[in-house]
Amino acid sequence: MTVDISEAITANWPKTEGKLLADTDFDYEAQKRKAIRRAKIDVYGSEAEIADTIPDRVALWIADKATIYLIPIAKEHYGIERRRSEGKEGATTTHYDLLAMLDGLRVELEQACALAYDDVMELAGEWTAGDSVPAVSTDGMLIDPVRRAVARGIF
């Protein structure tokens, strides 16, 4: 099975994506490509051009992360659509539930991405240090600065 990242994003929010595609005020497809590129950079450090080289689980993670990056665009779209409808006589459109649902989707996807992160990095060929390995040496840094200065003989 080869995962199409763009289709996986569509599967995350088909109705919202349909509305975004129908909006002529901006180019959703370009925003979607940028979000995919950004998510690939999160995994590989640069954009991986060939989809066949991306393991399916990594491709699904990239799709979820790209969806997270697209959610603010959808929220903005619904906010603008609501303002437009409020300006029309007799129109009543409420998007509060949609905005809350988008927030819920974002939280759900962020949790899924966080849980899968280590496995995805391993599959992508990246090594990530666990919590037990400091990114920089803390040798001597946990000592009170005044004690360290006194021990060096500054005073």
LINKA-V174392 format. One line per field, one symbol per residue. ss: DSSP state (2 for helix, 1 for strand, 0 for the rest). phi: phi as a letter, one per 20 degrees, with the letter a starting at -180 (. if undefined). burial: 1 if it has 24 or more other ideal C-beta (glycine too) atoms within 12 Angstrom, else 0. A space follows every 10 residues. Layout:
# LINKA-V174392
ss=???
phi=???
burial=???
This chain:
# LINKA-V174392
ss=0000222222 2202222222 2200000222 2222222222 2222000000 2220022222 2222222222 2222222222 2222220000 0000022222 2222222222 2222222222 2220000000 0000000000 0000222222 22000
phi=.deefffffg ffbffffgff fffefbefgf ffffffffff fgednbfefe ffeeggffff fffffffgfe ggffffgfff fffffffefm ecccdfffff fffffgffff fffffegfff ffffndddff fedffcfdgn eeeggfffff ffnfe
burial=0000110111 0110011001 1000000100 1100111011 0111000100 0001101111 1111111111 1011101100 1000000000 0000100100 0100110010 0010011001 1011000000 0000000000 0000000000 00000
